[in-house]
């Protein structure tokens, strides 16, 4: 009789919804380009925060080089095999990741992080409106040239660290479109892409300095090329001013900004990118309708506004 009473109590507890076993949290896999980079560490910090607040287990994956597309494909396959609720991925190369993402999307929701790829299989893309970042950079470069030369005119060049990366290509296009539309006295004399090595980008800038008679500015859509180009500008012999506008920020770039080697940096919000990425992925995994593109914003940081609260918030995102 006693045994029957205990059994009945257990059954009653289950029927009433007693927490006999904790419910498993949904898993969101986050694949970044480079886990050693402060930028991608900030993205992962935002993703972790979202996981804590929204009730998801965030699995952090990534290579140690932004150019390691093959390694990233392996990580994507590993993530799919673990059967997560959704996968966030920042494609290292648009073309190389296209088919692997198509294949992965057959079994799990794929959300692009920072940029998309040559595929229509992504449910959404969460990141900076890269074309707008390019437009912000164009306006900033025109302003810097006018400050140096009294008029916003002359030649500029575009130098990118790596070809075939969607986010960088979109920034360059936004820059060129804005120059063509609103700063017609500025001529884009050349556009070059390196191989992911700083020395190559420095060499491209030295060639531009040597072969462009009226060079007054340069746009670099990524941190690697920004620092490499700044190195070439510092080493040049002539005294004419070449204004540098880049995208991204780290301690070295901020020092170059403070030393007036760089005129401005278009800074993204990587923490928000990671947070909104997990939020979007979680919603998509539940079958909820999500926006195809989620813009996480971009802000121009200059020496003049470097100490502002917003600039400091963006430049020290992991402190959140």
C-alpha positions as CSV (number, residue, x, y, z in Angstrom):
1,X,0.0,0.0,0.0
2,X,2.9,2.4,0.9
3,X,4.5,1.7,-2.5
4,X,1.3,2.4,-4.3
5,X,1.1,5.8,-2.5
6,X,4.6,6.8,-3.5
7,X,4.0,5.8,-7.1
8,X,0.8,7.8,-7.2
9,X,2.6,10.8,-5.8
10,X,5.3,10.6,-8.4
11,X,2.7,10.3,-11.2
12,X,0.8,13.2,-9.7
13,X,4.0,15.3,-9.6
14,X,4.7,14.6,-13.3
15,X,1.1,15.4,-14.2
16,X,1.2,18.7,-12.4
17,X,4.4,19.6,-14.2
18,X,6.9,19.2,-11.4
19,X,10.5,19.8,-12.5
20,X,11.6,16.2,-12.6
21,X,14.2,17.1,-15.3
22,X,15.5,20.5,-16.4
23,X,14.6,21.5,-19.9
24,X,17.6,21.6,-22.3
25,X,18.5,25.0,-23.6
26,X,18.7,25.5,-27.4
27,X,22.2,25.6,-28.8
28,X,23.4,28.4,-31.1
29,X,26.8,27.8,-32.8
30,X,28.7,31.0,-33.6
31,X,31.5,30.7,-36.1
32,X,33.7,33.8,-36.4
33,X,36.7,34.5,-38.7
34,X,39.5,34.8,-36.1
35,X,39.1,34.0,-32.4
36,X,42.4,35.8,-31.6
37,X,41.2,39.2,-32.9
38,X,39.9,41.8,-30.4
39,X,37.1,42.6,-32.9
40,X,35.8,39.0,-33.0
41,X,36.3,38.5,-29.3
42,X,33.9,41.4,-28.8
43,X,31.4,39.7,-31.2
44,X,31.7,36.5,-29.1
45,X,31.3,38.5,-25.9
46,X,28.0,39.9,-27.2
47,X,26.9,36.5,-28.3
48,X,27.6,35.1,-24.8
49,X,25.7,37.9,-23.2
50,X,22.7,37.2,-25.4
51,X,22.9,33.5,-24.5
52,X,22.8,34.3,-20.8
53,X,19.9,36.7,-21.1
54,X,17.8,34.8,-23.7
55,X,18.4,31.2,-22.4
56,X,20.6,29.7,-25.1
57,X,23.8,27.8,-24.9
58,X,26.3,29.6,-27.2
59,X,29.1,27.4,-28.7
60,X,32.0,29.6,-29.8
61,X,34.0,28.4,-32.9
62,X,36.5,30.1,-35.2
63,X,39.8,29.9,-36.9
64,X,42.9,31.9,-36.1
65,X,43.1,33.7,-39.4
66,X,40.5,35.7,-41.3
67,X,41.7,34.1,-44.5
68,X,41.2,30.4,-43.4
69,X,38.2,29.5,-45.5
70,X,39.0,25.8,-45.5
71,X,39.3,25.7,-41.7
72,X,36.0,27.5,-41.5
73,X,34.3,25.0,-43.7
74,X,35.4,22.3,-41.4
75,X,34.0,24.2,-38.4
76,X,30.7,24.6,-40.2
77,X,30.5,20.8,-40.9
78,X,31.4,20.2,-37.2
79,X,28.6,22.6,-36.1
80,X,26.0,21.0,-38.3
81,X,26.9,17.5,-37.0
82,X,26.2,18.7,-33.4
83,X,22.6,19.5,-34.5
84,X,22.3,23.0,-33.0
85,X,19.1,25.1,-33.1
86,X,20.8,27.5,-35.5
87,X,24.2,28.5,-36.7
88,X,25.7,32.0,-36.9
89,X,28.6,32.3,-39.4
90,X,30.9,35.2,-40.5
91,X,32.0,33.8,-43.9
92,X,35.8,34.1,-44.5
93,X,35.3,34.2,-48.3
94,X,32.0,34.7,-50.1
95,X,32.6,32.2,-52.9
96,X,34.3,29.4,-50.9
97,X,31.6,29.3,-48.2
98,X,28.6,29.4,-50.6
99,X,28.1,25.6,-51.3
100,X,28.9,24.5,-47.7
101,X,26.3,27.0,-46.4
102,X,23.8,25.8,-49.0
103,X,24.4,22.2,-47.7
104,X,24.2,23.2,-44.0
105,X,21.0,25.2,-44.6
106,X,19.2,22.0,-45.6
107,X,19.1,20.9,-42.0
108,X,19.6,24.0,-39.8
109,X,18.9,27.8,-39.9
110,X,22.0,29.7,-41.0
111,X,22.4,33.4,-40.1
112,X,25.1,35.5,-41.7
113,X,27.2,37.4,-39.2
114,X,28.9,40.7,-40.4
115,X,28.3,39.7,-44.1
116,X,26.7,37.2,-46.3
117,X,28.2,34.9,-49.0
118,X,27.4,33.9,-52.6
119,X,24.3,32.1,-51.5
120,X,20.6,32.7,-50.9
121,X,20.4,30.0,-48.2
122,X,20.9,32.3,-45.2
123,X,17.7,33.1,-43.3
124,X,19.1,36.6,-42.3
125,X,22.3,38.7,-42.2
126,X,23.1,40.5,-39.0
127,X,25.9,43.1,-39.1
128,X,26.9,46.6,-40.2
129,X,25.2,48.1,-43.2
130,X,28.6,47.9,-45.0
131,X,27.5,50.1,-48.0
132,X,26.6,52.8,-45.4
133,X,29.9,52.4,-43.7
134,X,31.6,53.1,-47.0
135,X,29.4,56.2,-47.5
136,X,30.3,57.5,-44.1
137,X,34.0,57.0,-45.0
138,X,33.6,58.9,-48.2
139,X,32.1,61.9,-46.4
140,X,34.8,61.8,-43.8
141,X,37.6,61.6,-46.4
142,X,36.1,64.6,-48.3
143,X,36.0,66.6,-45.1
144,X,39.6,65.7,-44.2
145,X,40.8,66.6,-47.7
146,X,39.0,69.9,-47.6
147,X,40.6,70.7,-44.2
148,X,44.0,70.0,-45.6
149,X,43.7,71.6,-49.0
150,X,40.8,74.1,-48.7
151,X,38.8,72.1,-51.3
152,X,37.4,68.6,-51.5
153,X,39.2,67.6,-54.7
154,X,42.1,65.6,-56.0
155,X,42.9,61.9,-56.3
156,X,42.2,59.2,-53.8
157,X,42.8,55.4,-53.8
158,X,41.1,52.4,-52.3
159,X,43.2,49.6,-50.8
160,X,41.7,46.4,-49.4
161,X,43.5,43.7,-47.5
162,X,41.7,40.7,-49.0
163,X,39.7,40.3,-52.2
164,X,36.4,38.5,-52.4
165,X,35.1,39.3,-48.9
166,X,31.5,40.5,-49.2
167,X,31.7,43.0,-46.3
168,X,34.8,44.7,-47.7
169,X,33.5,44.8,-51.3
170,X,30.3,46.4,-50.0
171,X,32.2,49.0,-48.1
172,X,34.3,49.8,-51.2
173,X,31.1,50.1,-53.3
174,X,29.4,52.4,-50.8
175,X,32.5,54.6,-50.8
176,X,32.7,54.8,-54.6
177,X,29.0,55.4,-55.0
178,X,29.1,58.3,-52.5
179,X,32.1,59.9,-54.1
180,X,30.5,59.7,-57.5
181,X,27.2,61.1,-56.3
182,X,28.3,63.9,-54.0
183,X,32.0,64.6,-54.4
184,X,32.6,64.8,-58.1
185,X,35.8,66.8,-57.8
186,X,37.4,63.8,-56.1
187,X,38.7,61.1,-58.5
188,X,39.3,57.5,-57.5
189,X,42.6,56.9,-59.2
190,X,42.9,53.2,-58.4
191,X,41.5,50.4,-56.4
192,X,43.8,47.5,-55.3
193,X,43.4,44.4,-53.1
194,X,46.2,42.6,-51.3
195,X,46.6,39.0,-50.2
196,X,45.9,39.4,-46.5
197,X,49.5,40.3,-45.6
198,X,50.3,43.7,-44.1
199,X,53.5,44.0,-46.2
200,X,51.5,43.6,-49.4
201,X,49.1,46.4,-48.5
202,X,52.0,48.6,-47.5
203,X,53.6,48.0,-50.9
204,X,50.4,48.8,-52.7
205,X,50.2,52.1,-50.9
206,X,53.9,52.9,-51.6
207,X,53.1,52.3,-55.3
208,X,50.1,54.6,-55.2
209,X,52.2,57.3,-53.6
210,X,54.9,57.0,-56.2
211,X,52.5,56.9,-59.2
212,X,49.6,59.2,-58.3
213,X,50.6,62.8,-58.8
214,X,47.8,64.5,-56.9
215,X,47.2,61.9,-54.2
216,X,45.3,63.4,-51.3
217,X,43.6,60.5,-49.6
218,X,43.0,56.8,-49.2
219,X,40.1,54.6,-48.0
220,X,40.9,51.2,-46.4
221,X,37.8,49.1,-45.6
222,X,39.5,46.9,-43.0
223,X,41.9,47.3,-40.0
224,X,44.8,45.3,-41.5
225,X,45.0,47.5,-44.6
226,X,44.4,50.7,-42.6
227,X,47.5,50.0,-40.4
228,X,49.6,48.9,-43.3
229,X,48.7,52.0,-45.4
230,X,49.4,54.2,-42.4
231,X,52.9,52.7,-42.3
232,X,53.5,53.7,-45.9
233,X,52.2,57.2,-45.3
234,X,54.6,57.6,-42.3
235,X,57.6,56.5,-44.4
236,X,57.0,58.7,-47.4
237,X,59.5,61.5,-48.0
238,X,57.3,64.3,-49.3
239,X,55.5,66.7,-47.0
240,X,52.1,66.7,-48.7
241,X,49.3,65.4,-46.6
242,X,47.6,62.1,-47.4
243,X,44.4,61.6,-45.4
244,X,43.6,58.1,-44.3
245,X,40.1,56.9,-43.5
246,X,39.8,53.3,-42.4
247,X,37.2,50.9,-41.0
248,X,37.7,49.2,-37.6
249,X,39.7,50.1,-34.5
250,X,42.3,48.6,-32.2
251,X,45.0,50.1,-29.9
252,X,47.5,50.6,-32.8
253,X,45.0,52.3,-35.0
254,X,43.8,54.6,-32.2
255,X,47.4,55.6,-31.5
256,X,47.8,56.5,-35.3
257,X,44.5,58.5,-35.0
258,X,45.8,60.4,-32.0
259,X,49.1,61.1,-33.9
260,X,47.2,62.5,-36.9
261,X,48.5,59.8,-39.2
262,X,44.9,58.6,-39.6
263,X,42.1,61.2,-40.1
264,X,39.2,59.0,-39.0
265,X,37.9,55.5,-38.3
266,X,34.5,54.1,-39.2
267,X,33.8,51.9,-36.1
268,X,31.3,49.1,-36.0
269,X,29.5,47.7,-33.0
270,X,30.8,44.1,-32.7
271,X,29.3,43.5,-29.3
272,X,25.8,44.4,-30.5
273,X,26.5,42.3,-33.6
274,X,27.1,39.2,-31.5
275,X,24.1,39.9,-29.3
276,X,21.6,40.6,-32.1
277,X,23.0,37.7,-34.0
278,X,22.1,35.2,-31.3
279,X,18.8,36.9,-30.7
280,X,17.9,36.6,-34.4
281,X,19.2,33.0,-34.7
282,X,17.1,32.0,-31.6
283,X,14.0,33.6,-33.1
284,X,14.5,32.0,-36.5
285,X,15.1,28.5,-34.9
286,X,11.6,28.8,-33.3
287,X,10.0,29.6,-36.6
288,X,9.5,33.2,-35.9
289,X,9.6,35.8,-38.7
290,X,12.9,37.7,-38.7
291,X,14.2,40.6,-40.8
292,X,16.4,39.6,-43.7
293,X,19.0,42.3,-42.8
294,X,19.6,43.5,-39.3
295,X,21.8,46.7,-39.2
296,X,24.0,47.0,-36.1
297,X,25.3,50.5,-37.0
298,X,28.5,52.3,-37.7
299,X,30.0,55.5,-36.2
300,X,32.8,57.8,-37.4
301,X,35.5,58.2,-34.7
302,X,38.0,61.1,-35.0
303,X,40.6,62.6,-32.8
304,X,38.0,65.3,-31.9
305,X,35.3,62.9,-30.6
306,X,37.6,60.1,-29.4
307,X,36.8,60.7,-25.7
308,X,33.1,60.9,-26.1
309,X,30.9,58.4,-24.3
310,X,29.7,56.7,-27.5
311,X,33.2,56.4,-28.9
312,X,34.5,54.8,-25.7
313,X,31.5,52.5,-25.6
314,X,32.3,51.2,-29.1
315,X,36.1,51.1,-28.6
316,X,35.8,49.1,-25.4
317,X,32.9,46.7,-26.1
318,X,34.1,43.8,-23.9
319,X,33.8,46.0,-20.8
320,X,30.0,45.8,-21.1
